């Protein structure tokens, strides 16, 4: 009867005729699915096709300088590029020497690293503004690997009391060059090998087009990691500020080990280094604040670091700080370039895991900064090209004894604020560094290491200020603040590389947890408009008679299918599984009471006792069965529900897997067995396709009766169908 009425488009109701609502439908495009083999052949043909235009486009994409240099606006851009290049080059001189200390290398190698990376990124980078060179966090990671490998190779600590300036301790044979390395030689060999391996990882990721991995490293994760690493950097430099000769702590908990070692050796503090450090801090901190406060008015930041380095070098040289007070100095810095050498192939298995984390951090920092400045200045960058650029900034310089590089925020901000327009400024920076390498570098022989440590510590101010932002981050978003705190604490207190891994895992579990905690909310209608929203959030919404409308606010997949059903049943207020179990128990009890009633009736006939009430069919209903409302010939009493149809708004459901479709099928089946119809609405095309592939829409009723385009359409359809079992409702 229902099918006939549906075909006629009307439902009889006594003397009235109630029209059956016809759902709104849209005609779908026919999509011809291309076989996988055909897709592979088509893509392979596209990649392997060679033409003049394709070769030219590939060359321009791989070497971006060929694209923008012919269109360079000489009069408009040259002055800004030259000024920013010179300023950044001046700032890089003391910082390159200082961060070499952090990476466990001699000062000359920091200058090499900044020089080569500036040139290579200018040729291959897609960002116009970022400055690629030495970055403190990467220097720390490289330094930890260098110290570990030196210890494994049997070299004594750099600061051991029995170690002479010439480092005549243990030595190993370099299988690549056939020479015997001292400690300094082996340190840069390890650093160059780590850098080469990290660059290979980055280039491979670029070839595989996995630049999207940067999106998994959120801003809160990277900020927490950088802050935790900054605490470790700060702690590692305190021994230089105090003039203590202590080995770098290795393993987990190195920060606490370093603090314990510092506190136990405070009595050995070198007063000359301590006074020099305090004096430099008193000069640099206010000077940095002055630069930050007046950066909008200054044409370029004042290079106070360079002034401090020059003054400290002159004071140390003429005051004889090394000879009279035992202060550690930078030592001999050669001029020119050393011949290239291959990495130590036998060390690659030892450093492969460390190099991967270094590669990931370097790429993430570079891409995040390049995208930030590209968005600010209105142009686009290619994440995969950035992967290639930063990879070659590590591979090629590793043959010239350089260590790992990436973009650096501080120098990028300086570069942008001084008028940078293109990467030509990086070539100007390289010219400044070349001048230092060829002529000026030996003049820094007497520069105290404590001054270099002060430069590193003062440059950590920005990262350490993040602690003051924690209350604001917590108020803005508890999840992001928790990721920041966990990543920072793990990086600082446990292990730097482990902090990055823990941060990624915590971020992933937070995303997973949000899908696990999602609930089903009841939707109500706003007045006469076809607008349905959360009744627990907005006032004045009302439920529709006979129809319950709910929304599940997460994807439905294998990890939360059980939670989806539980949340839906709880929100609806009718658990069909429990209801079916209750009915089975009631049926068993009814049958038991019926058997008892029949036995009692037989006994009454035999005794002539006419107790009990008469029932239809000639039976009797004993008093105990009358009390519970169950007797022979009665129907099972269902749980009272004020709705006959359940409409599920699937608009937040981004995807369904096979387990999710199975969960929907179970929900529909369970509710159907207790007399409630399940209707889906506002499904995304991908969700509808998943339902079709899994056979959900092949059941009785067809596509149009199961999935609806709007909530109002589903509600009207459900109300029109209910008229078959009790007359037209007001909405018909």
KEGU-64567 format. One record per residue (C-alpha): residue in three letters; x, y, z. Coordinates in steps of 0.05 Angstrom, whole numbers, padded with zeros to 5 digits, always signed. Example, Ala and Ser with C-alpha at 12.3 -4.5 7.8 and 13.67 -1.06 7.14 Angstrom:
# residues 2
ALA+00246-00090+00156 SER+00273-00021+00143 
//
This chain:
# residues 732
UNK+00000+00000+00000 UNK+00057+00047+00017 UNK+00091+00033-00049 UNK+00027+00045-00088 UNK+00015+00110-00051 UNK+00086+00131-00064 UNK+00078+00118-00138 UNK+00014+00159-00140 UNK+00046+00215-00101 UNK-00012+00217-00050 UNK-00030+00183+00016 UNK-00104+00173+00032 UNK-00128+00197+00100 UNK-00201+00185+00109 UNK-00238+00238+00068 UNK-00173+00278+00058 UNK-00115+00267+00010 UNK-00045+00281+00039 UNK+00009+00292-00015 UNK+00073+00252-00008 UNK+00134+00298-00008 UNK+00180+00288-00068 UNK+00253+00296-00048 UNK+00297+00346-00084 UNK+00348+00313-00129 UNK+00405+00336-00172 UNK+00429+00302-00235 UNK+00500+00277-00227 UNK+00553+00281-00280 UNK+00575+00215-00308 UNK+00648+00204-00291 UNK+00687+00154-00331 UNK+00738+00122-00285 UNK+00806+00116-00317 UNK+00840+00049-00303 UNK+00902+00051-00260 UNK+00946+00024-00316 UNK+00922+00079-00362 UNK+00936+00132-00309 UNK+01007+00105-00300 UNK+01019+00105-00376 UNK+00991+00175-00384 UNK+01033+00204-00328 UNK+01096+00167-00350 UNK+01086+00194-00421 UNK+01077+00264-00394 UNK+01140+00260-00352 UNK+01182+00228-00407 UNK+01160+00273-00464 UNK+01216+00318-00484 UNK+01207+00383-00522 UNK+01241+00451-00526 UNK+01186+00485-00487 UNK+01186+00431-00433 UNK+01261+00432-00425 UNK+01260+00508-00420 UNK+01205+00507-00367 UNK+01241+00453-00328 UNK+01305+00493-00328 UNK+01270+00557-00306 UNK+01233+00521-00251 UNK+01297+00487-00226 UNK+01340+00550-00228 UNK+01292+00607-00210 UNK+01346+00661-00217 UNK+01341+00650-00293 UNK+01269+00671-00289 UNK+01274+00735-00247 UNK+01343+00761-00264 UNK+01327+00781-00337 UNK+01268+00821-00310 UNK+01310+00854-00255 UNK+01291+00928-00245 UNK+01360+00958-00238 UNK+01341+01029-00216 UNK+01285+01007-00168 UNK+01317+00947-00135 UNK+01393+00952-00138 UNK+01403+01001-00080 UNK+01359+00962-00032 UNK+01391+00895-00050 UNK+01462+00923-00042 UNK+01446+00956+00024 UNK+01412+00894+00054 UNK+01467+00849+00028 UNK+01522+00890+00060 UNK+01485+00896+00126 UNK+01470+00822+00130 UNK+01542+00805+00111 UNK+01569+00849+00167 UNK+01522+00816+00217 UNK+01541+00747+00192 UNK+01615+00755+00205 UNK+01611+00752+00282 UNK+01552+00705+00281 UNK+01585+00656+00235 UNK+01646+00653+00279 UNK+01603+00647+00342 UNK+01557+00592+00316 UNK+01617+00551+00294 UNK+01631+00545+00368 UNK+01561+00517+00379 UNK+01570+00466+00323 UNK+01636+00442+00351 UNK+01677+00470+00293 UNK+01734+00519+00282 UNK+01712+00591+00265 UNK+01733+00588+00193 UNK+01682+00535+00176 UNK+01624+00579+00199 UNK+01647+00632+00149 UNK+01652+00579+00094 UNK+01581+00555+00110 UNK+01551+00625+00106 UNK+01589+00641+00041 UNK+01569+00579+00001 UNK+01497+00575+00025 UNK+01485+00648+00006 UNK+01508+00635-00066 UNK+01472+00569-00076 UNK+01405+00593-00048 UNK+01408+00656-00090 UNK+01412+00611-00152 UNK+01361+00558-00132 UNK+01314+00589-00080 UNK+01244+00611-00097 UNK+01238+00662-00040 UNK+01262+00733-00052 UNK+01272+00753+00020 UNK+01296+00697+00066 UNK+01368+00693+00088 UNK+01397+00623+00087 UNK+01457+00608+00130 UNK+01475+00587+00200 UNK+01416+00573+00246 UNK+01426+00562+00320 UNK+01382+00500+00329 UNK+01415+00463+00272 UNK+01484+00482+00298 UNK+01464+00451+00365 UNK+01441+00387+00332 UNK+01504+00382+00290 UNK+01547+00397+00351 UNK+01514+00340+00390 UNK+01528+00290+00335 UNK+01600+00315+00328 UNK+01615+00308+00402 UNK+01584+00239+00404 UNK+01625+00214+00345 UNK+01688+00245+00373 UNK+01677+00207+00438 UNK+01663+00142+00401 UNK+01727+00151+00360 UNK+01768+00159+00423 UNK+01785+00233+00420 UNK+01792+00268+00487 UNK+01746+00325+00504 UNK+01762+00393+00474 UNK+01764+00424+00543 UNK+01800+00368+00580 UNK+01854+00394+00625 UNK+01906+00347+00595 UNK+01892+00367+00524 UNK+01943+00412+00492 UNK+01929+00466+00442 UNK+01956+00422+00387 UNK+01909+00365+00404 UNK+01959+00308+00402 UNK+01911+00257+00432 UNK+01878+00200+00395 UNK+01875+00203+00320 UNK+01842+00161+00268 UNK+01858+00149+00195 UNK+01812+00182+00146 UNK+01797+00127+00096 UNK+01775+00178+00044 UNK+01838+00218+00040 UNK+01889+00171+00070 UNK+01910+00222+00122 UNK+01911+00221+00197 UNK+01861+00270+00227 UNK+01870+00307+00292 UNK+01809+00326+00333 UNK+01792+00388+00293 UNK+01799+00351+00227 UNK+01754+00294+00250 UNK+01702+00342+00278 UNK+01692+00377+00212 UNK+01693+00310+00176 UNK+01634+00287+00219 UNK+01599+00354+00210 UNK+01607+00352+00135 UNK+01582+00280+00132 UNK+01520+00298+00172 UNK+01508+00357+00126 UNK+01517+00315+00063 UNK+01468+00262+00089 UNK+01416+00313+00109 UNK+01421+00346+00040 UNK+01411+00279+00006 UNK+01348+00268+00047 UNK+01322+00337+00028 UNK+01335+00327-00046 UNK+01302+00259-00045 UNK+01241+00288-00012 UNK+01240+00341-00066 UNK+01244+00289-00121 UNK+01187+00250-00089 UNK+01146+00315-00085 UNK+01135+00309-00010 UNK+01139+00383+00005 UNK+01071+00376+00037 UNK+01103+00345+00099 UNK+01115+00415+00125 UNK+01041+00422+00140 UNK+01048+00369+00194 UNK+01096+00414+00233 UNK+01050+00466+00263 UNK+01072+00535+00286 UNK+01063+00516+00359 UNK+01105+00453+00349 UNK+01162+00490+00314 UNK+01160+00547+00365 UNK+01162+00499+00423 UNK+01219+00459+00392 UNK+01259+00523+00379 UNK+01247+00548+00450 UNK+01268+00482+00481 UNK+01330+00479+00437 UNK+01345+00552+00457 UNK+01346+00532+00530 UNK+01396+00477+00513 UNK+01438+00527+00472 UNK+01437+00577+00529 UNK+01460+00524+00578 UNK+01515+00499+00532 UNK+01544+00569+00526 UNK+01547+00585+00601 UNK+01613+00548+00608 UNK+01644+00597+00558 UNK+01614+00657+00594 UNK+01646+00632+00659 UNK+01711+00609+00626 UNK+01702+00537+00650 UNK+01734+00479+00613 UNK+01679+00427+00614 UNK+01661+00373+00563 UNK+01593+00377+00530 UNK+01542+00332+00563 UNK+01517+00274+00520 UNK+01454+00232+00521 UNK+01386+00245+00549 UNK+01379+00299+00601 UNK+01441+00336+00577 UNK+01412+00402+00602 UNK+01407+00378+00674 UNK+01475+00345+00669 UNK+01506+00410+00644 UNK+01475+00450+00700 UNK+01500+00400+00752 UNK+01570+00404+00722 UNK+01568+00481+00721 UNK+01546+00486+00793 UNK+01599+00437+00816 UNK+01655+00476+00780 UNK+01636+00548+00796 UNK+01698+00554+00838 UNK+01741+00548+00775 UNK+01709+00608+00741 UNK+01757+00651+00700 UNK+01747+00722+00726 UNK+01773+00753+00661 UNK+01722+00715+00619 UNK+01667+00729+00669 UNK+01680+00805+00670 UNK+01686+00807+00594 UNK+01620+00769+00586 UNK+01583+00815+00634 UNK+01611+00877+00599 UNK+01590+00851+00530 UNK+01521+00833+00555 UNK+01512+00902+00586 UNK+01529+00932+00518 UNK+01493+00884+00470 UNK+01426+00875+00506 UNK+01409+00950+00509 UNK+01437+00959+00439 UNK+01392+00903+00411 UNK+01332+00933+00446 UNK+01350+01001+00416 UNK+01352+00970+00347 UNK+01285+00936+00357 UNK+01251+00999+00384 UNK+01275+01045+00329 UNK+01277+00996+00271 UNK+01222+01035+00236 UNK+01262+01099+00238 UNK+01332+01070+00225 UNK+01351+01058+00152 UNK+01389+00996+00176 UNK+01403+00964+00243 UNK+01467+00987+00276 UNK+01517+00928+00275 UNK+01534+00931+00349 UNK+01556+00859+00348 UNK+01612+00876+00299 UNK+01633+00935+00342 UNK+01636+00892+00404 UNK+01676+00838+00367 UNK+01727+00890+00342 UNK+01733+00923+00410 UNK+01739+00856+00447 UNK+01791+00831+00398 UNK+01834+00893+00406 UNK+01828+00890+00482 UNK+01846+00817+00484 UNK+01905+00826+00437 UNK+01937+00885+00471 UNK+01917+00863+00541 UNK+01946+00794+00532 UNK+01884+00760+00561 UNK+01904+00692+00536 UNK+01975+00694+00562 UNK+01961+00730+00628 UNK+01893+00703+00648 UNK+01885+00638+00609 UNK+01825+00661+00569 UNK+01805+00617+00510 UNK+01810+00653+00443 UNK+01786+00637+00372 UNK+01857+00620+00351 UNK+01886+00620+00281 UNK+01836+00631+00226 UNK+01867+00616+00158 UNK+01851+00655+00095 UNK+01829+00627+00028 UNK+01795+00561+00016 UNK+01815+00490+00029 UNK+01812+00438-00027 UNK+01746+00399-00029 UNK+01742+00330+00003 UNK+01691+00274+00001 UNK+01648+00257+00062 UNK+01667+00199+00106 UNK+01624+00145+00076 UNK+01635+00098+00135 UNK+01603+00149+00182 UNK+01537+00155+00143 UNK+01504+00095+00179 UNK+01523+00125+00246 UNK+01492+00193+00231 UNK+01435+00173+00185 UNK+01380+00180+00238 UNK+01408+00245+00264 UNK+01414+00273+00194 UNK+01340+00258+00179 UNK+01316+00299+00239 UNK+01364+00355+00220 UNK+01339+00353+00148 UNK+01267+00356+00170 UNK+01278+00414+00218 UNK+01319+00453+00166 UNK+01267+00444+00112 UNK+01208+00461+00159 UNK+01241+00526+00183 UNK+01259+00546+00112 UNK+01190+00533+00082 UNK+01152+00565+00139 UNK+01194+00629+00134 UNK+01192+00631+00058 UNK+01116+00623+00057 UNK+01108+00675+00111 UNK+01147+00729+00073 UNK+01119+00709+00005 UNK+01049+00719+00032 UNK+01069+00785+00062 UNK+01098+00811-00004 UNK+01047+00780-00051 UNK+01084+00725-00089 UNK+01086+00649-00088 UNK+01139+00600-00068 UNK+01145+00526-00086 UNK+01155+00480-00025 UNK+01187+00426-00068 UNK+01235+00476-00100 UNK+01253+00500-00030 UNK+01268+00428-00013 UNK+01316+00424-00072 UNK+01348+00491-00056 UNK+01361+00477+00017 UNK+01384+00406-00001 UNK+01437+00431-00049 UNK+01456+00485+00002 UNK+01477+00426+00045 UNK+01504+00376-00006 UNK+01551+00421-00046 UNK+01581+00460+00013 UNK+01593+00394+00051 UNK+01651+00381+00003 UNK+01682+00446+00027 UNK+01677+00427+00102 UNK+01613+00465+00116 UNK+01557+00445+00164 UNK+01481+00446+00159 UNK+01443+00509+00141 UNK+01372+00534+00136 UNK+01335+00600+00136 UNK+01344+00643+00198 UNK+01289+00688+00223 UNK+01332+00744+00253 UNK+01375+00755+00191 UNK+01314+00749+00146 UNK+01279+00804+00185 UNK+01342+00847+00179 UNK+01346+00832+00105 UNK+01273+00851+00093 UNK+01276+00915+00135 UNK+01337+00942+00098 UNK+01304+00942+00030 UNK+01316+00873+00001 UNK+01278+00860-00064 UNK+01310+00797-00093 UNK+01363+00745-00077 UNK+01415+00789-00109 UNK+01425+00814-00038 UNK+01450+00744-00020 UNK+01504+00750-00073 UNK+01525+00816-00043 UNK+01528+00782+00026 UNK+01572+00728-00004 UNK+01620+00782-00031 UNK+01626+00812+00039 UNK+01641+00744+00068 UNK+01691+00730+00012 UNK+01728+00794+00032 UNK+01732+00770+00103 UNK+01755+00701+00083 UNK+01810+00727+00039 UNK+01836+00785+00080 UNK+01805+00799+00148 UNK+01794+00731+00181 UNK+01864+00724+00213 UNK+01853+00789+00251 UNK+01804+00753+00297 UNK+01858+00709+00327 UNK+01854+00741+00397 UNK+01778+00743+00400 UNK+01755+00710+00465 UNK+01706+00652+00461 UNK+01665+00683+00516 UNK+01649+00741+00470 UNK+01624+00692+00417 UNK+01582+00658+00470 UNK+01552+00725+00489 UNK+01532+00737+00417 UNK+01496+00670+00415 UNK+01461+00681+00482 UNK+01438+00751+00464 UNK+01408+00726+00398 UNK+01365+00677+00438 UNK+01323+00733+00467 UNK+01267+00724+00416 UNK+01259+00650+00429 UNK+01262+00657+00504 UNK+01209+00712+00503 UNK+01160+00659+00481 UNK+01152+00640+00554 UNK+01116+00706+00566 UNK+01066+00687+00512 UNK+01045+00622+00545 UNK+00985+00652+00583 UNK+00960+00684+00519 UNK+00969+00619+00480 UNK+00932+00581+00534 UNK+00873+00629+00531 UNK+00871+00626+00455 UNK+00876+00550+00447 UNK+00889+00498+00501 UNK+00911+00445+00450 UNK+00963+00488+00416 UNK+00990+00512+00483 UNK+00995+00440+00507 UNK+01033+00420+00444 UNK+01081+00479+00454 UNK+01094+00462+00527 UNK+01104+00387+00515 UNK+01150+00398+00456 UNK+01190+00451+00492 UNK+01198+00410+00556 UNK+01218+00347+00519 UNK+01268+00384+00474 UNK+01300+00418+00534 UNK+01297+00367+00589 UNK+01302+00300+00553 UNK+01332+00304+00483 UNK+01329+00355+00427 UNK+01314+00307+00370 UNK+01265+00268+00413 UNK+01228+00334+00427 UNK+01213+00341+00353 UNK+01187+00270+00348 UNK+01145+00277+00411 UNK+01116+00342+00385 UNK+01095+00309+00320 UNK+01064+00251+00357 UNK+01027+00296+00406 UNK+01001+00338+00348 UNK+00976+00275+00313 UNK+00943+00248+00375 UNK+00910+00315+00388 UNK+00880+00314+00318 UNK+00858+00241+00330 UNK+00831+00260+00398 UNK+00787+00314+00368 UNK+00753+00262+00324 UNK+00747+00216+00385 UNK+00714+00269+00428 UNK+00665+00292+00374 UNK+00592+00287+00394 UNK+00524+00286+00362 UNK+00485+00350+00374 UNK+00411+00360+00365 UNK+00389+00411+00313 UNK+00328+00454+00315 UNK+00292+00497+00265 UNK+00295+00573+00268 UNK+00224+00601+00259 UNK+00195+00589+00190 UNK+00263+00590+00156 UNK+00294+00525+00133 UNK+00354+00537+00179 UNK+00374+00482+00228 UNK+00427+00495+00281 UNK+00451+00468+00348 UNK+00396+00475+00400 UNK+00447+00475+00455 UNK+00482+00536+00427 UNK+00426+00581+00401 UNK+00361+00604+00433 UNK+00293+00601+00401 UNK+00303+00537+00360 UNK+00249+00484+00361 UNK+00248+00410+00345 UNK+00203+00383+00290 UNK+00145+00338+00308 UNK+00160+00266+00298 UNK+00230+00278+00271 UNK+00295+00282+00309 UNK+00352+00319+00273 UNK+00424+00308+00296 UNK+00493+00325+00270 UNK+00557+00285+00281 UNK+00616+00332+00280 UNK+00674+00289+00256 UNK+00692+00239+00202 UNK+00668+00168+00213 UNK+00724+00118+00206 UNK+00754+00056+00239 UNK+00782+00093+00299 UNK+00717+00125+00322 UNK+00662+00082+00293 UNK+00644+00054+00362 UNK+00647+00123+00393 UNK+00602+00150+00337 UNK+00547+00100+00352 UNK+00554+00111+00427 UNK+00551+00187+00419 UNK+00491+00184+00372 UNK+00452+00136+00416 UNK+00466+00178+00478 UNK+00446+00243+00444 UNK+00382+00214+00413 UNK+00361+00184+00480 UNK+00342+00117+00449 UNK+00393+00062+00446 UNK+00364+00011+00396 UNK+00410-00044+00420 UNK+00387-00037+00492 UNK+00315-00029+00468 UNK+00318-00094+00429 UNK+00348-00130+00489 UNK+00293-00101+00534 UNK+00241-00126+00485 UNK+00271-00196+00484 UNK+00271-00198+00560 UNK+00199-00174+00560 UNK+00180-00227+00508 UNK+00211-00282+00550 UNK+00175-00256+00612 UNK+00109-00252+00574 UNK+00117-00324+00550 UNK+00133-00347+00620 UNK+00072-00311+00648 UNK+00029-00338+00592 UNK+00051-00409+00608 UNK+00036-00396+00681 UNK-00032-00368+00663 UNK-00049-00430+00622 UNK-00028-00475+00678 UNK-00069-00435+00727 UNK-00129-00438+00681 UNK-00124-00513+00676 UNK-00120-00519+00751 UNK-00181-00474+00760 UNK-00223-00516+00713 UNK-00206-00577+00752 UNK-00223-00546+00819 UNK-00282-00504+00795 UNK-00250-00441+00823 UNK-00265-00382+00776 UNK-00212-00334+00800 UNK-00180-00287+00751 UNK-00207-00240+00699 UNK-00234-00266+00632 UNK-00193-00252+00570 UNK-00208-00256+00496 UNK-00203-00325+00469 UNK-00232-00356+00532 UNK-00168-00351+00574 UNK-00157-00317+00640 UNK-00105-00266+00662 UNK-00077-00279+00732 UNK-00071-00219+00778 UNK+00006-00219+00777 UNK+00007-00212+00701 UNK-00044-00156+00703 UNK+00002-00117+00749 UNK+00060-00117+00699 UNK+00014-00105+00639 UNK+00034-00168+00602 UNK-00017-00222+00586 UNK-00036-00270+00532 UNK-00057-00233+00469 UNK-00023-00166+00487 UNK+00032-00133+00446 UNK+00101-00119+00475 UNK+00104-00049+00505 UNK+00158-00009+00468 UNK+00199+00046+00499 UNK+00162+00112+00488 UNK+00197+00154+00435 UNK+00172+00221+00410 UNK+00199+00211+00340 UNK+00191+00162+00283 UNK+00249+00186+00239 UNK+00321+00204+00254 UNK+00354+00253+00206 UNK+00431+00253+00209 UNK+00466+00316+00183 UNK+00531+00291+00152 UNK+00559+00359+00130 UNK+00619+00355+00180 UNK+00635+00283+00158 UNK+00694+00295+00112 UNK+00704+00222+00094 UNK+00680+00151+00107 UNK+00720+00087+00105 UNK+00691+00017+00102 UNK+00685+00014+00178 UNK+00647+00080+00178 UNK+00598+00056+00125 UNK+00589-00008+00165 UNK+00573+00034+00227 UNK+00520+00072+00189 UNK+00490+00007+00164 UNK+00487-00020+00234 UNK+00454+00044+00260 UNK+00402+00042+00205 UNK+00387-00032+00217 UNK+00383-00025+00293 UNK+00336+00035+00290 UNK+00293+00001+00237 UNK+00282-00057+00284 UNK+00252-00010+00336 UNK+00210+00028+00285 UNK+00254+00088+00272 UNK+00275+00108+00202 UNK+00346+00135+00190 UNK+00356+00188+00137 UNK+00422+00219+00116 UNK+00427+00291+00091 UNK+00479+00340+00066 UNK+00530+00287+00049 UNK+00592+00308+00011 UNK+00600+00277-00058 UNK+00660+00237-00034 UNK+00618+00210+00024 UNK+00560+00193-00023 UNK+00609+00157-00068 UNK+00635+00117-00009 UNK+00564+00098+00009 UNK+00550+00076-00063 UNK+00613+00035-00068 UNK+00599-00001-00002 UNK+00527-00018-00023 UNK+00493+00026+00028 UNK+00448+00059-00024 UNK+00429-00006-00058 UNK+00379-00024-00005 UNK+00304-00017-00012 UNK+00283+00056-00020 UNK+00335+00078-00070 UNK+00384+00135-00068 UNK+00333+00192-00065 UNK+00298+00163-00004 UNK+00362+00153+00036 UNK+00407+00213+00023 UNK+00379+00284+00018 UNK+00409+00350-00004 UNK+00381+00392+00053 UNK+00357+00380+00124 UNK+00289+00412+00109 UNK+00280+00364+00050 UNK+00294+00304+00095 UNK+00247+00329+00150 UNK+00189+00341+00102 UNK+00199+00273+00070 UNK+00199+00238+00138 UNK+00136+00275+00160 UNK+00100+00258+00095 UNK+00116+00184+00103 UNK+00091+00183+00175 UNK+00021+00202+00151 UNK+00013+00131+00126 UNK+00010+00108+00199 UNK-00035+00160+00230 UNK-00061+00215+00184 UNK-00030+00278+00159 UNK+00011+00319+00207 UNK+00009+00394+00209 UNK+00069+00400+00164 UNK+00038+00360+00108 
//
